[in-house]
Amino acid sequence: MSTTKNSNWRSAISLHTSQYNLSFYEPGGQKDSIFTKSILSTTKAVEIVDLTEDTESENDCDDDDASILSCIEVLPCPKPRNRKREKSISDDSGGNKRMRCSPIESETAVIDSHQFVQLPYEKESKNHRWTKEQKIVVCILRRYYINSWRDLAEVFNYHFAISGLAAEAPTSLPEVPLSEEPLSATKMSAQYSDLRRYRLESAWREVYNTPFEDQERWSALQTSLEGRAEALGIRLVPARHQSETEPKHPKGRKTLTLLDRKRIRSIKKKLKLEALHQTWQSAADPSPGNNAVAQGPSPPPSPAPQDSAYKQLQAAADDHQSDNQPSVETDDSETEQLVSKGRSKPGSQPALLYRMYHKGSAGINTPETIRAAHFLHIPNSKIPEPLGNDSQALIYDAALHLWHDQWERRASEGRASEREPPEREVPEQEAPEREPDSRFISCTDSLIFAMSKALAQERLGNTPYITVIDAKAAMANGKGFSAMSLKCRAQMFKWAPSGMRYQARYEWLIWGEIPTSTRLCTLSLAQLRALAIADIDLTLTTLLTADPTHELSVTYLRNARKTHQQVLTPASARAMGGFAAAFGLSLASQSDKLEQFVYNVIQGWCWDVPGLIGDNNGIDDERVRAFAEGLSASNTGGADVTGDEKNRVAKAFLEGMRKARGYLRNEFMRKWRAKKLRSGP
């Protein structure tokens, strides 16, 4: 190959990604001088263009070109270690020298040829560009039919004429860019997974925000798809229920919104609370005459009263959530399993309530009248009936009551910080900085909780009183509400401030006032202390003389009792009966009241309850007889207990003792497991 000809031959090579070497040498000659050029190519096709300006004839050029092309050698070119060096010369085994070049920086490269050279390459498929129409069809096929991905892919390809059947497709098909090859079931499944993962595509929202029962929205497209399937011999099986094809919420999904995560975590708790209190829920609508009572910020419109509380909350939460999430569905079997667990206290609704109040408590608090602060301006008028338990206005008022009441109690006990409570976040409306009054009266079903609040107020110089209330009579006609249930529902509507950590575990709310006929007894803390010292040996002295330097909480008082835990003996059971008589109970009291009182004392004072002794399922146990004797001695002057009263009192005592014993055992196991986890293996 002459030098003149080499100077006249040039070639242009496309710049691509993978490297190859082109080595040129003269036919029949030795590899004395091999010119190696490093090029980049993805398609492995190198186009060599004749750029010569020589006046030689085409015949001469063709003869030389044939000899040159027969000597082109394609060698893999490793990546140079030193990219900064443009050229490197190394000796091969034969003593000849080979010149190696760095990767080409320009878009063209010059070599000695002018013909088209086809290098070997592997065919690579291009990524399919999905259009909105194609995404909608994928979502429609997956949501409304339960066929396999293979069948759905065939219908999809035929619908868009991707598989070469465009001529047989009707002219009414949307004009969609055709792909070079039909889409496989794997590609369709991957695209659907991407749509489900992010749920932000307009195609996904357009399909899944349409109600499943709406047959008109996609009827034309479904008819067209079913016609394509029949032409292919495929039968599209429609889904009967939305749950068959609806994408479920995966556990731990980080792409869900904050509201969705709250709904998923607390859905079981709300179902349980609704089932526990459904016996006294009121579904009455607010009457026109009660509009004046619902003052303050107007809450969102209340849902239909025939729906359950949980369904109404779910519908309200769906209105607040973003459009990229389908609703969460639960079945009745899961609800029954949740309700069966329940809580360990006697009955779903308490039989006894305890209210602690003092001179500075809100509203009217006297032995004759206990009324909420909101109804002070109508002392001689009848208090209007409460709103339904499912009313959002009631939930809003309960959130205000619980927040301000809890903050005031923390401030009165010296446990509040210097900053003011944060502002409540109420959507689309302004909440008042200070709610002047409340429509509710706070009570508790835990005796130890009421005692701790009384001790805290006594430390501040007040004179606390504890009133025992007949819960069923006071909460009749839908006037009683679980504070924990209303608090959870307020959090669902984002009406509870983020700084509110109060769980309202032991608290109950009574609407308006507590009638005098429903109050069994009212005792001051001084009277309880006198009873403990004089007659009743329940070691109340240790409880009522707690450490004045320590925070008086339920946890502290119960832990203090555990350090001096005593066994429930017949003498202690007799003292417990006298204690119950001091709180207004008697042999004629209902069994559920006696059962709850026994439970409150054993659970709150942390008594060690050994096994039952005696026959007849424990009725002949000495502690059972001692409790009945103590209860009757304070009421009837020591009259004997016989007949039905003995059996009824004995069963109530045994049931309360059994449930309290189970609660203490479970509490011990929970703390033991937590301690074991903290200590490590």
C-alpha positions in Angstrom: 0.0 0.0 0.0 1.6 3.2 -1.1 2.1 6.2 1.1 0.5 8.5 -1.5 -2.6 6.4 -1.5 -2.7 6.2 2.3 -2.7 10.0 2.5 -5.6 10.2 0.0 -7.8 7.6 1.8 -9.9 8.8 4.7 -12.8 7.4 6.6 -15.5 8.7 9.0 -16.5 6.4 11.9 -19.4 7.0 14.3 -18.5 7.6 17.9 -20.2 5.0 20.2 -19.6 3.1 23.4 -17.6 -0.1 23.1 -14.0 -0.3 21.8 -12.6 -2.2 18.9 -9.2 -2.3 17.0 -9.0 -2.2 13.2 -5.6 -3.5 12.0 -4.6 -3.0 8.3 -1.7 -4.6 6.4 -0.9 -5.2 2.8 -2.0 -8.5 1.2 0.6 -11.2 1.1 3.0 -9.1 3.2 4.2 -9.4 6.7 2.7 -7.7 9.6 5.7 -5.3 9.6 3.8 -2.1 10.2 0.3 -2.5 11.6 -1.7 0.6 12.1 -4.2 0.0 14.9 -7.0 2.4 15.6 -9.2 2.4 18.7 -12.8 3.2 17.9 -16.0 3.2 19.9 -19.1 1.3 18.6 -22.3 0.0 20.0 -23.9 -1.3 16.8 -20.5 -2.7 15.7 -21.1 -1.1 12.3 -18.3 1.1 10.9 -19.0 3.1 7.9 -15.9 3.9 5.9 -16.5 6.8 3.5 -14.4 7.6 0.4 -13.1 11.1 0.9 -10.2 10.9 -1.5 -9.6 13.6 -4.1 -7.2 11.4 -6.2 -7.9 11.3 -9.9 -7.4 7.6 -10.2 -10.0 5.6 -12.0 -12.8 3.7 -10.1 -11.5 0.4 -11.4 -8.1 0.9 -9.9 -9.7 2.0 -6.6 -12.0 -1.0 -6.6 -9.1 -3.5 -7.1 -7.2 -1.9 -4.3 -10.2 -1.7 -2.1 -10.9 -5.4 -2.4 -7.4 -6.2 -1.4 -7.5 -3.8 1.5 -10.9 -5.1 2.8 -9.6 -8.7 2.8 -7.0 -7.7 5.2 -9.1 -5.9 7.8 -8.8 -7.6 11.2 -11.1 -6.8 14.1 -9.5 -7.1 17.4 -11.0 -6.4 20.9 -9.2 -3.3 22.3 -8.8 -3.2 26.1 -9.3 0.0 27.9 -6.0 1.9 28.2 -4.8 2.1 31.8 -3.4 5.6 31.4 -6.0 7.8 29.7 -3.8 11.0 29.8 -1.3 9.5 27.4 -2.5 9.8 23.8 -0.3 7.1 22.4 1.8 4.3 23.7 4.2 2.1 21.8 5.0 -1.4 23.0 7.0 -4.3 21.6 5.2 -7.6 20.8 6.7 -11.0 20.8 7.8 -10.8 17.2 9.8 -7.7 17.7 7.4 -5.6 15.7 5.9 -2.5 17.2 2.2 -1.8 17.5 0.8 1.7 18.0 -2.2 1.9 20.4 -4.3 5.0 20.6 -6.5 6.4 23.4 -10.3 6.5 22.9 -11.4 8.9 20.2 -12.4 12.3 21.4 -13.9 13.6 18.2 -17.0 12.2 16.5 -15.1 11.0 13.4 -12.0 9.0 12.9 -9.8 8.6 9.8 -8.7 5.2 8.5 -7.6 4.0 5.1 -10.7 2.8 3.4 -13.8 4.1 1.6 -16.2 1.1 1.7 -19.0 0.2 4.1 -17.9 -2.4 6.6 -20.4 -4.3 8.7 -18.8 -5.4 12.0 -20.4 -8.3 14.1 -22.8 -7.0 16.7 -25.6 -8.2 19.0 -29.1 -6.9 18.5 -30.4 -4.9 21.4 -34.1 -4.2 21.9 -35.1 -0.6 22.5 -37.2 0.5 25.5 -40.8 0.9 24.7 -42.2 4.4 25.1 -45.5 4.1 27.0 -48.3 6.4 26.1 -51.1 7.4 28.4 -53.6 5.4 26.4 -51.5 2.3 26.8 -51.1 2.8 30.5 -54.9 3.2 30.9 -55.5 -0.1 29.0 -53.0 -1.9 31.2 -54.8 -0.6 34.3 -58.2 -1.5 32.9 -57.1 -5.0 32.1 -55.6 -5.6 35.4 -58.3 -4.1 37.5 -61.4 -5.5 35.9 -60.2 -8.9 34.8 -58.5 -11.7 36.6 -56.7 -13.4 33.6 -53.0 -14.1 33.5 -50.5 -11.6 32.3 -49.9 -13.7 29.1 -53.6 -13.4 28.1 -53.7 -9.8 28.9 -50.6 -9.1 26.9 -52.0 -10.8 23.8 -55.2 -8.7 24.1 -53.1 -5.6 24.7 -51.0 -6.2 21.6 -53.9 -7.0 19.4 -55.8 -3.9 20.6 -52.9 -1.6 19.6 -51.9 -3.6 16.5 -48.5 -4.2 17.9 -48.2 -7.8 16.9 -48.8 -7.1 13.1 -52.6 -7.4 13.2 -53.2 -3.7 12.5 -55.0 -4.5 9.3 -57.6 -6.6 11.1 -58.2 -3.9 13.8 -61.2 -1.6 13.5 -60.6 1.9 12.3 -62.0 3.3 15.5 -58.9 2.3 17.4 -56.9 5.3 18.9 -53.9 6.3 16.9 -51.0 5.0 19.0 -47.4 4.8 17.8 -46.6 1.2 16.9 -43.7 -0.6 18.4 -41.1 -2.6 16.5 -42.1 -5.8 18.4 -45.0 -7.0 20.5 -44.8 -6.3 24.2 -44.3 -9.3 26.4 -46.2 -10.2 29.6 -43.1 -9.3 31.6 -42.9 -5.8 30.2 -46.6 -5.2 31.0 -46.2 -6.6 34.5 -43.2 -4.4 35.1 -45.0 -1.3 33.8 -48.0 -2.0 36.0 -45.7 -2.5 39.0 -44.1 0.9 38.4 -47.6 2.5 38.2 -48.7 0.9 41.4 -45.5 1.7 43.2 -45.7 5.5 42.7 -49.4 6.0 42.0 -48.7 9.4 40.7 -49.4 8.8 37.0 -52.5 10.5 35.6 -53.5 7.3 34.0 -53.4 5.4 37.3 -55.4 8.1 39.1 -57.9 8.2 36.3 -58.6 4.5 36.4 -58.4 3.8 40.2 -60.2 6.9 41.3 -63.3 5.7 39.4 -65.6 3.6 41.6 -65.5 -0.1 40.9 -69.3 -0.2 40.6 -69.3 2.5 37.9 -70.2 0.6 34.7 -70.4 3.6 32.4 -67.0 5.1 32.7 -65.0 2.5 30.9 -67.8 0.5 29.2 -66.8 1.4 25.7 -63.2 0.5 26.2 -64.1 -2.8 28.0 -66.4 -3.8 25.2 -63.6 -3.1 22.7 -61.1 -5.2 24.7 -63.5 -8.1 25.1 -64.1 -8.1 21.3 -60.3 -8.3 20.7 -60.1 -11.1 23.2 -62.9 -13.1 21.4 -61.1 -12.7 18.1 -58.0 -14.2 19.7 -59.9 -17.0 21.4 -59.3 -15.7 24.9 -62.1 -15.3 27.4 -61.7 -12.3 29.7 -63.0 -13.3 33.2 -64.4 -10.2 34.9 -63.6 -9.6 38.6 -66.7 -9.9 40.8 -65.3 -7.8 43.7 -62.8 -5.0 43.9 -60.7 -6.9 46.4 -59.9 -9.6 43.8 -57.7 -7.2 41.8 -57.3 -4.2 44.0 -53.7 -3.5 44.9 -53.2 -4.0 48.6 -51.2 -1.7 50.9 -47.8 -3.4 51.3 -46.5 -3.4 54.8 -43.8 -0.8 55.4 -44.5 1.1 52.1 -42.6 4.4 52.4 -44.4 6.0 49.5 -47.7 6.2 51.3 -48.9 9.5 52.6 -48.8 10.3 56.3 -52.5 10.1 56.7 -52.6 6.6 55.0 -50.0 5.3 57.4 -52.0 6.6 60.4 -55.1 5.0 59.1 -53.4 1.6 58.5 -51.8 1.6 62.0 -54.9 2.6 63.9 -57.6 0.8 61.9 -57.7 -2.2 64.3 -57.9 0.0 67.4 -60.9 1.9 66.0 -62.7 -1.2 65.1 -62.2 -2.5 68.7 -63.3 0.7 70.3 -66.4 0.9 68.2 -67.4 -2.7 69.1 -66.8 -2.2 72.8 -69.0 0.9 73.0 -71.7 0.1 70.4 -74.2 -0.8 73.2 -74.6 2.8 74.2 -73.9 4.7 71.0 -76.6 7.1 69.9 -77.1 7.6 66.2 -79.6 10.4 66.6 -79.2 13.5 64.3 -78.9 16.9 65.9 -82.3 18.4 66.2 -83.0 21.9 64.9 -83.5 23.1 68.4 -80.0 22.2 69.4 -78.3 24.3 66.8 -77.7 27.0 69.4 -75.8 24.6 71.5 -73.2 23.8 68.9 -71.3 27.1 69.2 -67.8 27.8 68.1 -66.1 26.7 64.9 -68.4 24.8 62.5 -67.1 21.3 61.9 -67.4 19.5 58.6 -70.8 18.1 57.7 -71.8 15.0 59.5 -72.1 11.8 57.5 -75.3 9.7 57.3 -76.3 8.3 60.8 -77.1 4.9 59.4 -73.4 4.2 58.7 -71.2 2.9 61.5 -68.7 5.1 63.2 -65.7 3.5 61.6 -67.1 3.7 58.1 -67.9 7.4 58.6 -64.4 8.1 59.8 -63.0 6.2 56.8 -65.1 8.2 54.4 -64.0 11.5 56.0 -60.3 10.4 55.9 -60.7 9.5 52.3 -61.8 13.0 51.6 -58.6 14.4 53.1 -56.2 11.9 51.5 -54.5 12.4 48.2 -56.0 11.2 45.0 -53.3 8.6 44.4 -54.5 6.1 47.0 -57.4 3.6 46.9 -59.4 3.1 50.0 -58.5 0.6 52.7 -61.0 -2.3 53.0 -61.5 -4.7 55.9 -63.8 -7.7 56.2 -66.1 -8.7 59.0 -64.0 -11.7 60.0 -61.1 -9.5 60.9 -63.4 -7.2 62.9 -64.7 -10.2 64.9 -61.2 -11.4 65.7 -60.3 -7.9 66.9 -63.4 -7.6 69.1 -62.9 -11.0 70.6 -59.7 -9.9 72.2 -61.3 -6.9 74.0 -59.9 -5.4 77.1 -59.5 -7.1 80.5 -61.8 -4.9 82.5 -65.2 -6.1 83.6 -67.5 -5.5 80.7 -67.2 -3.2 77.8 -68.9 -0.3 79.6 -67.9 0.4 83.2 -70.5 -0.1 86.0 -68.9 2.5 88.2 -67.3 5.9 87.5 -65.2 8.1 89.9 -65.0 11.8 89.6 -62.4 13.8 91.5 -63.1 17.5 91.8 -62.2 20.5 94.0 -63.2 24.1 94.5 -61.4 25.3 91.4 -62.7 22.6 89.0 -64.6 23.8 85.9 -68.4 24.0 86.1 -70.6 23.4 89.1 -69.2 20.8 91.5 -71.2 20.4 94.7 -72.7 17.4 96.5 -76.0 18.5 95.0 -75.1 19.4 91.4 -72.4 18.5 89.0 -72.8 20.4 85.7 -70.5 21.2 82.8 -69.2 24.8 82.4 -70.9 25.4 79.1 -74.4 25.1 80.6 -73.9 27.4 83.6 -76.0 30.1 81.9 -79.0 27.8 81.9 -79.1 26.4 85.5 -82.8 25.9 85.6 -83.4 24.8 82.1 -83.2 21.3 80.7 -79.9 20.5 79.1 -80.3 19.6 75.4 -79.7 16.1 74.3 -76.1 15.3 73.0 -75.2 14.9 69.4 -74.8 11.5 68.1 -71.7 9.6 68.9 -70.8 9.6 65.2 -71.2 13.3 64.8 -68.1 15.2 63.8 -69.2 18.2 65.9 -69.1 16.0 69.0 -65.6 14.8 68.1 -64.4 18.3 67.6 -65.8 19.5 71.0 -64.2 16.5 72.8 -60.8 17.3 71.2 -61.0 20.8 72.6 -62.1 19.5 76.1 -59.4 16.9 76.3 -56.6 19.2 75.2 -57.3 22.2 77.4 -58.3 20.0 80.4 -55.1 18.0 80.2 -52.9 21.1 79.8 -54.6 22.8 82.8 -54.0 19.7 85.0 -50.4 19.6 84.0 -50.0 23.2 84.9 -51.8 22.9 88.2 -49.5 20.0 89.2 -46.4 22.0 88.3 -45.4 19.7 85.4 -46.1 22.0 82.5 -43.2 23.8 80.7 -42.9 27.5 80.4 -44.1 27.6 76.8 -47.8 27.9 75.9 -49.6 25.0 74.4 -49.2 24.9 70.6 -52.0 26.0 68.4 -54.4 23.3 67.3 -54.5 22.6 63.6 -58.1 22.6 62.3 -58.5 22.3 58.5 -60.2 25.2 56.7 -61.1 27.0 59.9 -59.6 28.9 62.8 -59.7 27.3 66.2 -60.0 29.6 69.3 -56.9 30.0 71.3 -58.8 29.3 74.5 -62.0 27.4 74.7 -64.0 29.2 77.5 -66.0 26.2 78.6 -66.8 22.6 77.9 -69.9 20.6 77.4 -68.4 17.5 79.0 -67.6 16.3 82.5 -64.6 14.1 83.0 -64.7 10.9 85.0 -62.6 7.8 85.3 -63.3 4.1 85.7 -60.0 3.6 87.7 -60.0 4.2 91.4 -56.3 4.5 91.7 -56.3 7.1 88.9 -58.9 9.2 90.9 -56.8 8.8 94.0 -53.6 10.0 92.3 -55.4 13.1 91.1 -56.8 13.8 94.5 -53.4 13.5 96.1 -51.9 15.9 93.5 -54.6 18.5 94.3 -54.1 18.1 98.0 -50.4 18.8 97.6 -51.4 22.1 96.0 -53.5 23.1 99.0 -57.0 22.2 97.6 -59.6 20.0 99.2 -60.3 17.2 96.8 -63.5 15.1 96.8 -64.2 11.7 95.1 -67.7 11.0 93.9 -68.8 7.4 93.0 -71.2 7.4 90.1 -73.6 4.7 88.7 -72.2 4.7 85.2 -75.1 3.0 83.4 -77.6 5.5 84.8 -75.4 8.5 84.2 -74.5 7.5 80.7 -78.1 6.5 79.7 -79.6 7.9 76.5 -76.2 8.3 74.8 -74.8 10.8 77.3 -71.6 8.9 78.0 -68.5 8.6 75.7 -65.2 7.0 75.9 -62.5 9.7 75.9 -60.0 7.4 74.2 -62.4 6.7 71.4 -63.2 10.3 70.7 -59.5 11.3 70.9 -58.5 8.7 68.3 -61.2 9.9 66.0 -60.2 13.5 66.5 -56.6 12.5 65.5 -58.0 11.0 62.4 -59.4 14.3 61.4 -56.2 16.1 62.5 -58.1 18.0 65.1 -55.8 17.0 68.0 -52.5 18.9 68.2 -49.3 17.1 67.6 -48.1 18.0 71.2 -51.0 16.0 72.8 -49.5 12.8 74.2 -52.4 12.2 76.6 -53.9 8.7 75.9 -57.1 9.2 77.9 -56.9 5.5 78.8 -59.0 5.7 82.0 -61.1 8.7 81.1 -64.8 8.9 80.3 -66.9 11.9 79.3 -70.5 12.6 80.4 -72.6 15.1 78.5 -74.0 18.1 80.4 -74.5 17.1 84.0 -74.5 14.1 86.4 -77.9 13.7 88.0 -78.1 13.5 91.8 -79.9 10.1 91.6 -76.9 8.5 89.8 -74.3 9.4 92.6 -73.8 6.8 95.2 -71.4 8.5 97.6 -69.1 11.5 97.9 -66.0 11.4 100.2 -63.2 13.7 100.8 -59.6 12.6 100.9 -59.5 13.3 104.7 -62.4 11.0 105.2 -60.8 8.2 103.3 -57.6 8.6 105.3 -59.6 8.4 108.6 -61.3 5.2 107.4 -58.0 3.7 106.5 -56.5 4.4 109.9 -59.6 3.6 112.0 -61.5 0.6 110.5 -60.2 -0.6 107.2 -56.8 -2.4 107.1 -56.2 -1.9 103.3 -52.8 -0.2 103.9 -54.3 3.0 102.5 -52.0 4.8 104.9 -49.0 4.0 102.7 -50.9 5.1 99.7 -52.3 8.3 101.1 -49.0 9.4 102.6 -47.0 9.2 99.4 -43.6 10.8 98.9 -44.3 14.6 98.7 -41.2 15.1 96.5 -42.2 12.7 93.9 -44.6 13.1 91.0 -47.9 11.6 92.0 -48.8 9.5 89.0 -50.6 6.2 88.7 -47.4 4.5 87.7 -45.5 5.8 90.8 -48.3 4.8 93.2 -48.6 1.3 91.8 -44.9 0.8 91.9 -44.8 2.0 95.5 -47.4 -0.6 96.3 -45.5 -3.3 94.5 -42.5 -2.7 96.8 -44.7 -3.4 99.8 -47.0 -6.0 98.1 -49.2 -8.0 100.4 -51.2 -11.1 100.0 -55.0 -11.0 99.8 -55.9 -12.7 103.0 -59.4 -13.2 104.6 -58.7 -10.1 106.8 -57.9 -8.0 103.8 -61.0 -9.3 102.0 -63.2 -8.3 105.0 -61.6 -4.8 105.0 -62.2 -4.5 101.3 -65.9 -5.2 101.9 -66.0 -2.4 104.5 -64.2 -0.1 102.0 -66.9 -0.9 99.4 -69.6 -0.1 101.9 -68.0 3.2 102.6 -68.3 4.0 98.8 -72.0 3.4 98.8 -72.2 -0.3 97.8 -74.2 -2.9 99.7 -75.5 -6.4 99.4 -78.3 -5.2 97.2 -75.9 -3.6 94.7 -75.7 -5.1 91.3 -73.1 -7.7 90.6 -71.3 -5.7 88.0 -70.7 -2.9 90.5 -69.3 -5.2 93.1 -67.2 -7.0 90.5 -65.7 -3.7 89.2 -64.9 -2.4 92.7 -63.1 -5.6 93.6 -61.2 -5.4 90.3 -60.3 -1.7 90.9 -58.9 -2.3 94.4 -56.9 -5.4 93.6 -55.5 -4.1 90.3 -54.8 -0.6 91.7 -53.3 -1.7 95.0 -51.4 -4.6 93.3 -52.5 -7.3 95.7 -50.9 -10.7 95.4 -53.9 -13.1 94.8 -53.2 -16.8 95.5 -55.3 -19.6 94.1 -58.8 -20.4 95.3 -59.3 -22.6 98.2 -62.4 -24.6 98.8 -65.1 -26.4 96.8 -68.0 -25.3 94.7 -65.8 -23.2 92.3 -64.3 -21.1 95.0 -67.6 -19.9 96.5 -66.6 -21.6 99.8 -63.3 -19.8 99.9 -62.7 -17.9 103.2 -62.0 -14.7 101.4 -65.3 -14.8 99.7 -67.1 -15.1 103.0 -65.0 -12.5 104.6 -65.8 -9.9 101.8 -69.5 -10.6 102.2 -69.3 -10.2 105.9 -67.4 -6.9 105.7 -69.9 -5.6 103.2 -72.9 -6.6 105.3 -71.4 -5.5 108.6 -71.3 -1.9 107.5 -74.8 -1.9 106.2 -77.0 -4.2 108.2 -75.2 -4.2 111.5 -73.5 -7.6 111.1 -76.5 -9.6 109.8 -75.8 -13.0 108.3 -75.6 -13.3 104.5 -77.5 -16.3 103.2 -79.3 -17.5 100.1 -79.2 -15.8 96.8 -77.3 -12.7 98.1 -74.4 -14.9 99.2 -74.1 -16.6 95.8 -74.4 -13.4 93.9 -71.8 -11.5 96.0 -69.5 -14.5 95.9 -69.6 -14.7 92.1 -69.0 -11.0 91.7 -66.0 -11.1 94.1 -64.5 -14.2 92.4 -65.0 -12.7 88.9 -63.4 -9.4 89.8 -60.5 -11.2 91.6 -59.9 -13.4 88.6 -59.8 -10.6 86.1 -57.5 -8.5 88.3 -55.2 -11.5 88.8 -55.0 -12.0 85.0 -54.2 -8.3 84.5 -51.4 -8.3 87.0 -50.0 -11.5 85.5 -50.0 -10.0 82.0 -48.5 -6.8 83.2 -45.6 -8.7 84.9 -45.0 -10.7 81.7 -44.9 -7.5 79.5 -42.4 -5.9 81.8 -40.3 -9.0 82.0 -40.2 -9.4 78.2 -39.3 -5.7 77.8 -36.5 -6.0 80.4 -35.2 -9.1 78.6 -35.1 -7.3 75.3 -33.3 -4.4 76.8 -30.7 -6.6 78.4 -29.9 -8.3 75.1 -29.0 -12.0 74.5 
